[in-house]
Amino acid sequence: MRFAGGYAMVLAATLAGLVLFVAALRYSPPDALPDTAPADRFSGVRAHATLTRVLGDGAPHPVGSDASAAVRARIMKELVTVGLEPVQRRGLACRGWSCAYVWNVVAEVKGASTDAILLSAHYDSVAAGPGAGDDGSGVAVLLEVARALRSAPPLSRSVRLLFDEGEEAGLLGALAFAAGPDAEGVRAVVNVDARGNGGPAILFETSHENDAVVRVVAAKVPRPFTSSALFTAYASMPNSTDFSVWKDRAGAPQGVNFALLGDLASYHTPLDRLDNVDRSSLQHEGDGALAMARGLAEADIDTHGRLIWFDVIGVWVVCWPEAWAPRIAWGALVLVVLAMAGRIARRRVTPLDLVRGLGVLPFAALGAMALAVTSTSTLMSSGVLPAPWTANAPYAMAAMWTIGVAMAGAATAATTRDLGEGAWCGVWLTLAIAGVVLAVDLPTVSHLLTVPAALAGALGLVTTRAKREDVGDGALLLASLIPALALVTLAAPLLLLLYTGFGISAAPNAAILGAVLAAAFAPVFALAAPQTRWIAPGILAIGALALTAAAAGSPAFTEAFPSRANVVFAEDAAGARAMVDTTWGAHTWGAVPHAMRTALGMAHESPRAPWAPQLVLATDLPRADLAPPVVEALASADEGAERRVSLRLRSARGARDLTLLLPPGASARFVRLEGAAISAASDTSRWRELRVAGVPPEGVVVEILAAREPITVTVTDETSGLPPSAAPIATARPKTAVPAQRGDLTIVSRDAPL
């Protein structure tokens, strides 16, 4: 008896949709517990109230600012209120070209031993935003965790709390802590951060050695959202958090990293304010941090090894040693090959069926990638998608997913015939082989394919003896639907986070992933009558076109999802100019808004500065006659063929951020800052900079080793805000644009011959 193909397709689509729906529900943060929740529980409502008190007036508080000192004082007060004895630690830390004077706050919930579990969050913000999410949310989580721990019996180990400054300037507070005495006795680390101010709390990273911490995650963390595949994806990104300080240190303790990734529009902008912070997100992140603190404080954390891990729709966490990955992958491949051989032996699959089946996945994936690359490139070059993240990009990403599914349907319709046994053999053999490749090259990702392939192989063996006239009934559906649904289940985190993490550049990956997931259902799709197999791909293609049209017809930027445009006033001995800067690292946030372009007047494209080649729109302005930074030569002594020059740098106008620049070709290098050795860039073919934040009024002393011949260095200082001549440009900024990162700036520079 043959199963009606149309019903099989509807069943497959319904079950896949149900899995994704359940995943979306499970990965949503839970409701925040009220302030009347038991004292030893984490309450998102209490955490939000704490965050309100800590942020005070909601002013941005970058490292070294008076506003940062005010936030720090309020954190100290909160810790004293819960019965702790916090201390402040001042230090100077450097990472590459970025240095800062930082103040860290350290407190400890005493346990039975002096060994400690470290919970960390940074309290500084960028200059453009209040930092309520990044990382005020982490600060609030730690304070509420501290209150909950103090309300319960002591743990076997102490829990040390670190509120560090200077994360946004280069992880500097964490570096200062790790190098200081407070790091002694730390046995495990839990970092809490945010790249937005909503969404679920994602445990996206662990230390390289992670056996102990992953087992605690599996046993203790409620509603887990985590996967070693996320760890690998994050490693390919240029991002870093305070946890990177621990993860990259030899012999460092094991640890985990939590973050909120929802509402990216607020990230490092004025929108990152208190009223945009989701209490439910605080609840989810706090539940995870508290569970990890309690679990690690009682667990055996001396076990070592690397684990592969993943959650199953937020219900439980599965893990196994990374060394098992090749064995599992080869085992899955053997099972699939045996099931395939049984079908061939029983003449249920002919060699031609197998060849056609092997063509389904390559056809679908390559076709989806080609269409996605073409579509995305067109949308980006035409200005429809002018930035990595835009208000209309979700339509485009949905179109890419739809393209992938449509290509899988087209590949199945074009290559398969009969009942789909050949499609089953070809698709799962391809996926099992890909699983082996991943197990060798990227073992932390391999479970995405090896687990479904193992299920497919096992079920394929179970159904090998089914009669040919019955394979269209339960046998093929059993061997196809269960592994395909397992693949969708394991890939759900990637489905939800691909755009959030990588932006529109991930569109081809989205299309490929959609094609792979849909191709796993190809054997079911092949049950449909040949003349009807093209209907579904046709409908999906129309849907992709409609979604693309929706992206093209929607604004790229809105008040809720604005573009980013900073106004910079720069003055030196030669004159002054104002610039509108829409760059963000290697990306831009679209063209300069029309109103700001008009306010610039006679504008032209030029580099931001000789040492910053990114092109911005600029116009000349009258000088504001601001006092330039002061460069004082303290000493100069010969050291062989070089000379050691000691300079004091300070701002005559009270700026807290100073930068010293060495020009290309200058045979010189930075060696010391305030007596401490530093290691900045040494490539003499380009500008080299040493940026110091939080500079005290008396300035800082920098030592340079330079050749005997004269050189000219450049010194800049910067402050937030603009002089009156540049203020109208910022006033012209539309509601669909906001300052970001360092925000609107005034920069004054001077050249100093040495």
C-alpha positions in Angstrom: 0.0 0.0 0.0 1.5 3.4 -1.0 1.2 6.4 1.2 -0.4 9.4 -0.6 2.5 11.7 -1.4 0.5 14.9 -0.8 -0.4 13.8 2.7 3.2 12.8 3.4 4.5 16.3 2.3 1.9 18.0 4.5 2.8 15.8 7.5 6.6 16.5 7.0 6.0 20.3 6.7 3.7 20.3 9.7 6.1 18.4 11.9 9.1 20.6 10.8 7.0 23.7 11.5 6.0 22.3 14.9 9.6 21.6 15.8 10.6 25.2 14.9 7.6 26.6 16.8 8.4 24.7 19.9 12.1 25.7 19.6 11.1 29.4 19.3 8.9 29.0 22.4 11.6 27.2 24.4 14.4 29.6 23.4 12.3 32.6 24.4 13.2 33.9 27.8 10.9 32.9 30.7 8.7 35.3 32.5 10.5 37.4 35.0 9.9 36.4 38.7 8.3 39.2 40.7 10.1 41.1 43.5 8.1 38.9 46.0 9.9 35.7 44.7 11.8 33.7 47.4 14.9 35.4 48.6 17.2 32.6 47.3 15.7 32.8 43.8 16.8 35.1 41.0 14.1 37.8 40.2 14.2 39.6 36.9 12.0 42.3 38.4 14.4 42.9 41.3 17.3 42.9 38.9 15.7 45.5 36.7 15.0 47.7 39.8 18.7 47.3 40.8 19.7 48.3 37.3 17.6 51.4 37.6 19.4 52.5 40.7 22.9 51.7 39.2 22.3 53.6 36.0 21.1 56.7 37.9 20.6 59.5 35.3 21.3 57.1 32.4 24.3 59.0 31.2 26.9 57.3 29.0 29.8 56.2 31.2 32.9 55.3 29.2 36.1 54.3 31.0 37.7 57.0 33.0 34.8 59.4 32.9 33.1 61.1 35.9 29.9 59.2 34.9 31.8 55.9 35.2 32.9 56.9 38.7 29.3 57.6 39.6 28.1 54.2 38.4 31.0 52.5 40.2 30.0 54.3 43.5 26.4 53.0 43.1 27.6 49.5 42.5 29.6 49.7 45.7 26.5 50.9 47.5 24.4 48.0 46.2 27.0 45.5 47.3 27.2 46.9 50.8 23.4 46.8 50.9 23.4 43.0 50.4 26.0 42.6 53.2 29.3 42.4 51.2 32.5 44.3 51.7 33.5 45.5 48.2 36.9 46.9 47.4 38.1 49.1 44.5 41.3 48.4 42.6 42.9 50.9 40.3 45.3 49.8 37.6 46.8 50.6 34.2 46.2 48.0 31.6 47.1 47.7 27.9 46.0 45.4 25.1 47.9 46.1 21.8 47.6 49.8 21.0 44.8 50.5 23.6 45.5 51.4 27.2 43.5 52.8 30.1 43.5 53.6 33.8 40.7 51.4 35.1 38.9 51.0 38.4 37.6 47.5 39.2 35.1 46.6 42.0 35.6 43.2 43.6 33.5 41.6 46.3 33.1 38.0 47.6 30.4 35.8 48.9 32.3 33.7 51.3 32.2 29.9 51.1 33.7 27.1 53.1 37.0 27.3 51.2 39.2 30.1 49.8 38.9 28.7 46.3 36.5 30.9 44.3 34.2 30.8 41.4 34.5 34.2 39.5 31.4 35.9 38.1 32.3 38.9 36.0 30.6 41.8 34.1 31.8 45.1 32.9 30.2 48.4 34.0 31.6 50.8 31.5 29.7 51.8 28.4 30.6 53.3 25.0 30.5 57.1 24.8 27.4 57.0 22.6 25.1 55.0 24.8 23.9 54.5 28.3 25.0 50.9 28.3 21.8 49.6 30.0 22.1 46.3 28.1 25.8 46.3 27.4 26.6 45.6 30.1 24.3 47.1 32.7 22.3 43.9 32.3 25.3 41.9 33.4 26.0 44.2 36.3 22.3 43.8 37.5 22.5 40.1 37.1 25.6 39.8 39.3 24.1 42.1 42.0 20.9 40.0 42.1 23.0 36.8 42.1 24.9 38.2 45.0 21.7 38.9 46.9 20.4 35.4 46.2 23.6 33.7 47.3 23.7 35.8 50.5 20.1 34.6 51.2 21.1 30.9 51.2 23.5 28.7 53.2 27.2 29.2 52.3 28.6 27.1 49.4 31.7 24.9 49.4 33.6 27.5 47.4 33.4 31.3 47.6 31.8 33.2 44.7 33.9 36.2 43.7 32.2 39.1 41.9 34.1 41.3 39.5 32.7 44.5 38.1 35.4 45.7 35.7 35.9 48.9 33.8 37.5 49.3 30.3 36.0 46.3 28.5 34.9 48.6 25.7 38.4 50.0 25.4 39.9 46.5 24.9 39.0 44.2 27.8 41.4 46.3 30.0 39.6 45.8 33.3 39.6 42.1 33.0 43.3 42.1 32.0 44.1 44.2 35.1 42.2 41.8 37.3 43.7 38.6 35.8 47.2 40.0 36.5 46.4 41.1 40.0 46.2 39.4 43.4 42.4 39.1 43.3 42.7 36.4 40.6 44.4 34.1 43.0 42.3 31.1 43.9 39.9 31.5 41.0 38.9 28.0 39.9 36.2 28.7 37.3 34.9 31.8 35.5 31.3 32.8 34.4 31.2 36.0 32.3 27.9 37.8 31.7 27.7 40.3 28.8 25.3 41.6 26.1 25.2 42.6 22.5 21.7 43.9 22.8 19.2 44.3 25.5 16.7 41.5 25.0 16.2 38.0 23.7 17.3 34.8 25.4 20.5 34.3 27.3 22.8 32.3 25.1 25.7 30.3 26.5 27.8 30.6 23.4 31.3 30.0 24.5 33.3 27.9 26.9 37.0 27.6 27.7 38.9 25.2 25.4 39.2 22.7 28.2 35.6 22.5 29.2 34.8 19.1 30.6 33.9 20.3 34.1 31.9 23.4 33.2 29.9 21.7 30.4 28.8 18.9 32.8 27.6 21.6 35.2 25.7 23.3 32.4 24.1 20.0 31.6 23.1 19.3 35.2 22.1 22.7 36.5 21.3 25.4 33.9 17.5 25.8 33.3 16.2 26.3 29.8 19.7 26.1 28.3 20.4 27.7 24.9 23.8 26.5 24.0 25.9 24.5 21.5 29.5 23.8 20.7 28.5 24.9 17.1 27.9 28.4 18.5 31.4 28.3 20.1 32.9 27.5 16.7 30.8 30.2 14.9 31.8 32.8 17.4 35.5 31.9 17.0 35.3 32.9 13.4 34.1 36.4 14.3 36.3 39.4 15.2 34.5 39.9 18.4 35.8 39.5 21.9 34.5 39.8 25.5 36.1 39.8 28.9 35.9 36.0 28.8 38.5 36.1 26.0 41.1 37.2 28.6 40.6 33.9 30.4 40.0 31.7 27.4 43.3 32.7 25.7 45.5 32.3 28.8 47.6 29.2 29.2 46.6 27.3 32.3 43.5 29.5 32.9 40.5 28.1 34.8 37.6 26.6 32.9 34.6 28.9 32.3 31.5 29.9 30.3 30.3 33.0 28.6 26.6 34.2 28.6 25.3 37.0 26.4 22.0 38.6 25.3 21.8 39.1 21.5 18.3 40.5 21.1 17.4 44.0 19.8 20.6 44.7 17.9 19.4 48.1 17.0 20.2 49.3 20.5 23.8 48.0 20.5 26.3 50.8 21.3 23.8 53.6 20.6 21.5 55.9 22.7 18.8 53.2 22.3 20.7 51.0 24.8 18.7 52.6 27.6 16.9 51.3 30.7 13.3 51.2 29.2 14.5 48.9 26.4 16.0 46.3 28.8 13.7 43.2 28.9 13.1 41.9 32.4 12.5 38.4 31.0 16.0 38.5 29.4 17.4 39.4 32.8 15.6 36.5 34.3 17.0 34.0 31.8 20.6 35.3 32.1 20.3 35.5 35.9 18.9 32.0 36.2 21.9 30.7 34.2 24.5 32.7 36.1 23.1 31.7 39.5 22.9 28.0 38.5 26.5 28.0 37.2 27.7 29.8 40.4 26.0 27.2 42.7 26.9 24.3 40.5 30.6 25.1 40.0 30.9 26.0 43.7 29.9 22.4 44.6 31.2 20.4 41.6 34.4 18.5 40.9 36.1 21.0 38.6 39.4 19.2 38.3 38.3 17.1 35.4 39.8 18.1 32.1 39.1 17.4 28.5 37.2 18.9 25.5 33.5 18.1 25.1 31.1 18.5 22.2 27.7 19.7 23.6 24.3 21.0 22.5 20.9 21.5 24.0 17.8 19.8 22.7 15.2 22.6 22.3 16.2 24.1 25.6 15.1 21.0 27.6 18.4 19.2 28.3 22.1 19.3 27.3 23.8 16.4 25.6 27.6 16.1 25.6 30.4 13.7 24.8 34.2 13.9 24.5 35.5 15.7 21.4 37.7 12.6 20.7 34.5 10.6 20.0 33.5 12.7 17.1 35.3 10.7 14.4 34.1 7.4 15.8 30.5 8.6 15.9 30.8 10.0 12.3 32.3 6.8 10.9 29.7 4.8 12.8 26.9 6.8 11.2 28.4 6.5 7.8 28.7 2.7 8.2 25.0 2.4 9.2 23.9 4.5 6.2 26.1 2.4 3.9 24.7 -0.9 5.3 21.1 0.4 4.9 21.8 1.5 1.4 23.5 -1.8 0.5 20.5 -3.7 1.8 18.2 -1.7 -0.5 20.4 -2.2 -3.5 20.6 -5.9 -2.7 16.8 -6.1 -2.6 16.6 -4.2 -5.9 14.6 -1.4 -4.2 17.3 1.0 -5.4 19.0 0.8 -8.8 22.4 2.3 -9.5 20.7 5.0 -11.5 18.4 5.8 -8.5 21.5 6.2 -6.4 23.2 8.5 -8.8 20.1 10.6 -9.0 19.8 10.7 -5.2 23.4 11.7 -4.8 22.6 14.7 -7.0 19.9 16.1 -4.8 22.0 17.8 -2.1 24.7 19.3 -4.3 22.1 20.5 -6.8 20.1 22.2 -3.9 23.0 23.6 -2.0 24.9 25.0 -5.0 21.8 26.4 -6.6 20.7 28.0 -3.4 24.1 29.6 -2.8 24.3 31.0 -6.4 20.8 32.5 -6.2 21.5 33.9 -2.7 24.8 35.5 -3.6 23.3 37.0 -6.7 20.2 38.3 -4.9 22.1 39.6 -1.9 24.8 41.3 -4.0 22.0 43.0 -6.0 20.2 44.2 -2.9 23.4 45.5 -1.3 24.7 47.3 -4.4 21.4 48.9 -5.1 21.2 50.4 -1.6 18.3 48.3 -0.5 20.6 46.7 2.2 23.1 49.4 2.9 24.4 47.9 6.2 25.0 44.4 7.8 21.8 44.9 9.9 18.9 46.9 8.8 15.2 47.2 9.4 14.3 45.4 6.2 17.0 42.7 6.3 14.8 40.1 8.0 12.6 40.1 4.8 15.7 39.4 2.7 16.9 36.7 5.1 13.5 35.0 5.0 13.8 35.2 1.2 17.1 33.4 1.4 15.7 30.6 3.6 12.8 30.3 1.1 15.2 30.1 -1.8 17.1 27.3 -0.1 13.9 25.3 0.6 12.7 25.9 -3.0 16.0 24.7 -4.5 15.8 21.5 -2.4 12.3 20.9 -3.8 13.5 21.6 -7.4 16.5 19.3 -6.9 14.2 16.5 -5.7 11.7 17.1 -8.6 14.5 17.1 -11.2 16.5 14.1 -10.0 14.3 11.6 -8.3 11.7 9.2 -9.4 9.5 6.3 -8.1 9.1 6.2 -4.3 12.2 8.2 -3.1 14.3 5.3 -1.9 17.1 6.5 -4.1 16.7 10.0 -2.7 17.0 8.6 0.8 20.2 6.8 -0.1 21.8 9.7 -1.9 20.9 12.4 0.7 21.9 10.6 3.8 25.0 9.1 2.2 26.0 12.7 1.3 25.2 14.0 4.8 27.0 11.1 6.5 30.2 11.7 4.5 29.9 15.5 5.3 29.7 14.5 8.9 32.9 12.6 8.7 34.6 15.6 7.1 33.3 17.9 9.9 34.4 15.4 12.6 37.9 15.7 11.4 38.1 19.4 10.6 35.4 21.0 12.9 34.5 18.3 15.5 32.5 20.8 17.6 30.0 21.2 14.7 29.9 17.6 13.6 27.0 16.6 15.8 24.7 18.6 13.5 25.1 16.0 10.9 26.4 12.9 12.6 23.5 12.5 15.0 20.8 12.7 12.3 22.9 10.5 10.0 23.2 7.9 12.7 19.4 7.9 13.3 18.9 7.7 9.5 21.3 4.7 9.2 19.7 2.9 12.2 16.2 3.4 11.0 17.3 2.6 7.4 18.5 -0.8 8.6 15.3 -1.4 10.6 13.2 -0.8 7.4 15.5 -2.6 5.0 13.3 -5.7 4.9 10.2 -3.8 4.1 8.6 -5.0 0.9 8.9 -2.8 -2.1 5.1 -2.1 -2.3 5.1 -1.1 1.3 8.1 1.4 1.3 5.8 4.2 0.4 3.8 3.6 3.6 5.4 3.6 7.0 8.9 2.4 6.2 10.2 5.3 4.1 8.4 7.8 6.3 10.0 6.3 9.4 13.5 6.3 8.0 13.1 9.8 6.6 11.1 11.9 8.9 12.7 11.1 12.2 16.3 11.9 11.1 15.2 14.9 9.2 13.3 16.3 12.2 16.4 15.6 14.3 18.5 17.7 11.9 16.0 20.6 12.1 16.0 20.3 15.9 19.8 20.5 16.2 20.0 23.3 13.6 17.3 25.4 15.3 19.9 27.6 17.2 21.7 28.3 14.0 18.4 29.2 12.3 17.6 31.7 15.1 21.1 33.2 15.4 22.6 33.2 11.9 21.4 36.7 11.0 21.8 38.1 14.5 25.4 37.0 14.6 26.7 37.7 11.1 24.2 40.1 9.5 23.2 40.0 5.9 26.6 38.6 4.9 25.2 35.3 6.2 22.5 35.2 3.5 24.3 32.6 1.3 24.8 30.5 4.4 21.1 30.8 5.3 20.2 29.7 1.8 22.5 26.7 2.0 21.3 25.7 5.4 17.7 26.0 4.2 18.6 23.7 1.3 20.3 21.1 3.4 17.4 21.0 5.9 14.8 20.7 3.2 16.8 18.2 1.3 16.7 15.9 4.3 12.9 15.6 3.6 13.5 14.9 -0.1 12.6 11.2 0.2 9.1 12.2 1.5 8.8 14.9 -1.1 9.6 12.3 -3.8 6.5 10.4 -2.7 4.4 13.0 -4.6 3.3 12.3 -8.1 5.9 13.4 -10.6 3.5 15.9 -12.3 2.9 17.7 -8.9 6.4 17.8 -7.6 7.1 21.2 -9.2 4.1 22.9 -7.5 5.7 23.4 -4.1 9.0 24.8 -5.5 7.1 27.1 -7.7 5.0 28.4 -4.8 8.2 28.8 -2.7 9.9 30.7 -5.5 7.0 33.1 -5.7 7.2 33.5 -1.9 10.9 34.3 -2.2 10.2 36.9 -4.8 7.5 38.4 -2.6 9.8 38.6 0.4 12.6 40.2 -1.7 10.0 42.8 -2.9 9.0 43.4 0.7 12.7 44.1 1.5 13.1 46.4 -1.5 9.8 48.2 -0.6 10.6 48.7 3.1 12.9 51.4 4.5 16.4 50.3 5.5 16.3 52.4 8.6 13.5 53.5 10.9 13.3 55.2 14.3 13.2 51.7 15.9 16.1 50.5 13.8 18.2 53.6 12.9 21.4 54.0 10.9 24.5 55.2 12.6 26.1 58.6 11.8 28.6 60.4 14.0 29.6 64.0 13.7 33.3 64.6 14.2 34.9 68.0 14.6 38.7 67.9 14.0 41.1 70.8 14.5 44.8 71.1 14.0 47.3 73.8 13.2 46.2 73.9 9.6 42.5 74.5 10.2 39.3 72.7 11.2 36.7 70.6 9.5 33.5 68.7 10.4 32.8 65.1 9.2 29.8 62.8 9.2 31.2 59.3 9.8 28.9 56.4 9.0 31.6 53.7 9.2 31.7 50.9 11.7 34.9 48.9 11.4 35.0 47.5 7.9 31.3 48.2 7.4 29.3 51.3 6.7 25.8 52.2 7.7 24.7 53.5 4.4 25.0 57.0 2.9 25.1 60.1 5.0 21.5 61.2 5.7 20.2 63.8 3.3 19.6 66.4 6.1 23.1 66.0 7.5 24.6 66.3 4.0 22.7 69.5 3.5 23.9 70.9 6.9 27.5 70.1 5.9 27.2 72.6 3.0 30.1 72.4 0.5 31.2 68.9 1.4 33.7 66.4 -0.1 34.8 62.9 0.5 38.1 62.6 2.3 39.9 60.3 4.7 38.9 60.7 8.3 42.6 61.5 9.1 46.0 60.7 7.7 46.1 57.7 10.1 42.4 56.7 9.4 41.9 56.1 5.7 38.2 55.4 5.7 36.4 57.9 3.5 33.9 60.2 5.1 31.9 63.3 4.0 33.7 66.4 5.3 33.5 70.2 5.1 35.8 73.0 6.2 34.8 75.1 9.2 36.2 78.1 11.0 38.7 77.2 13.8 37.3 77.0 17.3 40.8 77.8 18.6 40.8 74.9 21.1 43.9 74.4 23.1 45.9 71.6 21.6 47.3 68.7 23.6 50.6 69.3 25.4 53.7 67.3 24.6 56.6 67.8 27.0 60.0 66.1 26.4 61.2 64.8 29.8 64.4 63.0 28.8 66.4 61.7 25.8 69.2 59.2 26.1 71.2 57.2 23.6 71.0 53.4 23.6 73.3 52.1 20.9 72.1 53.1 17.5 68.8 54.3 19.0 67.7 56.9 21.5 65.1 56.5 24.3 62.8 59.5 24.4 60.5 60.1 27.4 57.4 62.3 26.8 54.7 63.6 29.0 51.3 63.9 27.3 48.4 65.8 28.7 45.3 67.6 27.6 45.1 71.4 28.1 41.3 71.2 27.8 40.6 68.4 30.2 40.2 65.6 27.7 40.5 62.1 29.2 41.4 60.3 26.0 44.8 60.9 24.3 46.4 59.2 21.3 50.1 59.3 20.3 50.8 58.4 16.7 54.0 57.5 14.9 54.0 58.2 11.1 54.7 55.6 8.4 58.4 55.1 7.8 59.5 56.4 11.2 62.0 54.1 12.8 60.5 54.2 16.3 58.4 52.1 18.6 56.4 52.5 21.9 58.2 50.7 24.8 56.7 52.0 28.1 53.7 53.7 29.4 54.0 55.1 33.0 57.0 52.8 33.5 55.1 49.6 32.4 56.3 47.7 29.3 53.9 47.8 26.4 53.7 46.0 23.1 52.0 48.0 20.4 52.1 47.6 16.6 55.6 47.6 15.1 54.8 47.7 11.4 56.6 50.8 10.2 54.8 50.8 6.8 51.7 52.4 8.4 50.7 54.7 11.2 51.0 53.2 14.6 49.0 54.5 17.5 48.9 54.3 21.3 45.6 55.2 22.7 45.2 56.0 26.4 41.8 56.4 28.0 41.1 57.7 31.5 44.1 60.0 31.5 44.5 62.0 34.7 44.9 65.8 34.6 48.7 65.5 35.1 48.9 63.4 31.9 50.9 60.2 31.2 54.5 59.5 30.5 55.3 57.5 27.3 58.7 56.2 26.4 59.7 55.7 22.7 62.8 54.0 21.2 63.6 55.8 18.0 66.4 56.1 15.5 68.8 59.0 15.9 67.3 61.0 13.0 64.5 63.5 13.8 60.9 62.3 13.6 57.6 64.1 14.1 54.9 62.5 16.2 51.2 63.4 16.3 49.2 63.7 19.5 45.4 64.0 19.6 42.9 64.4 22.4 39.2 63.9 22.2 36.1 64.8 24.1 32.4 64.0 23.6 30.3 66.8 22.1 30.8 69.5 19.5 31.7 73.2 19.3 28.9 75.6 18.2 30.1 75.7 14.6 29.5 71.9 14.2 26.4 71.5 16.4 23.9 72.3 13.5 25.1 69.2 11.7 24.3 67.0 14.6 21.0 68.8 15.0 20.1 67.9 11.4 20.5 64.2 12.1 17.1 62.6 11.4 15.2 60.4 13.8 16.2 57.4 11.6 19.8 57.9 12.5 21.7 57.9 15.8 25.3 58.4 17.0 27.1 55.2 17.8 30.3 53.8 19.4 32.3 56.9 20.4 29.5 59.2 19.3 29.9 62.8 18.3 33.4 63.9 19.0 35.8 66.9 19.1 39.3 65.9 18.3 42.3 68.3 18.5 45.7 67.3 17.2 49.2 68.7 17.1 52.5 67.6 15.6 55.6 67.5 17.8 59.1 67.1 16.4 61.4 64.9 18.4 
